[in-house]
Amino acid sequence: MIRKMISIFMVGLAGYFLFENRYRVMNVLLGNRFLRRVAVGSFMGLPGVRSKMLQSVFSGPSDFQ
């Protein structure tokens, strides 16, 4: 029981530190070329994200003047 409580506490503590340093963690992960390709590939693999991204990039002529 104590061991389970300690492991839950450690997971919570690790989550807290990751949240506090989330931008540093993202910079480290996206600074690596391989990890960046994996992250972008998995992000673009989500159906809603991919369609919205492609729609905004390849939209028709806008009314910008």
C-alpha positions in Angstrom: 0.0 0.0 0.0 2.8 2.4 0.9 4.7 1.4 -2.2 1.7 2.2 -4.4 1.2 5.6 -2.7 4.9 6.5 -3.2 4.7 5.5 -6.9 1.5 7.7 -7.4 3.3 10.6 -5.6 6.4 10.2 -7.8 4.3 10.1 -11.0 2.5 13.3 -9.8 5.7 15.0 -9.0 7.2 14.1 -12.4 4.1 15.4 -14.1 4.3 18.6 -12.1 8.0 19.2 -13.1 7.2 18.4 -16.7 4.4 20.9 -16.7 6.5 23.6 -15.1 9.3 23.1 -17.7 7.1 22.2 -20.6 8.7 24.7 -23.0 12.2 23.5 -22.2 11.1 20.0 -22.8 9.5 20.9 -26.1 12.6 22.7 -27.2 14.8 19.7 -26.3 12.4 17.3 -28.1 11.8 19.4 -31.2 15.5 20.3 -31.4 16.3 16.7 -32.4 15.5 16.0 -36.1 14.3 12.5 -35.6 12.0 13.3 -32.7 10.7 16.3 -34.6 9.8 14.1 -37.6 8.0 11.7 -35.3 6.1 14.4 -33.5 5.0 16.2 -36.7 4.1 12.9 -38.3 2.0 11.7 -35.4 0.3 15.2 -35.1 -0.5 15.3 -38.8 -1.9 11.7 -38.5 -4.8 13.0 -36.5 -7.7 13.3 -39.0 -9.2 16.6 -37.8 -5.8 18.4 -37.5 -4.6 17.3 -40.9 -7.8 18.4 -42.7 -7.9 21.8 -41.0 -4.2 22.4 -41.6 -4.4 21.6 -45.3 -7.5 23.6 -45.7 -5.9 26.7 -44.2 -2.7 26.3 -46.2 -4.3 25.5 -49.5 -7.4 27.6 -49.3 -8.6 29.6 -52.3 -7.9 33.3 -52.9 -8.7 35.4 -50.0 -10.3 38.8 -49.8 -7.1 40.4 -48.7 -6.5 43.8 -50.4 
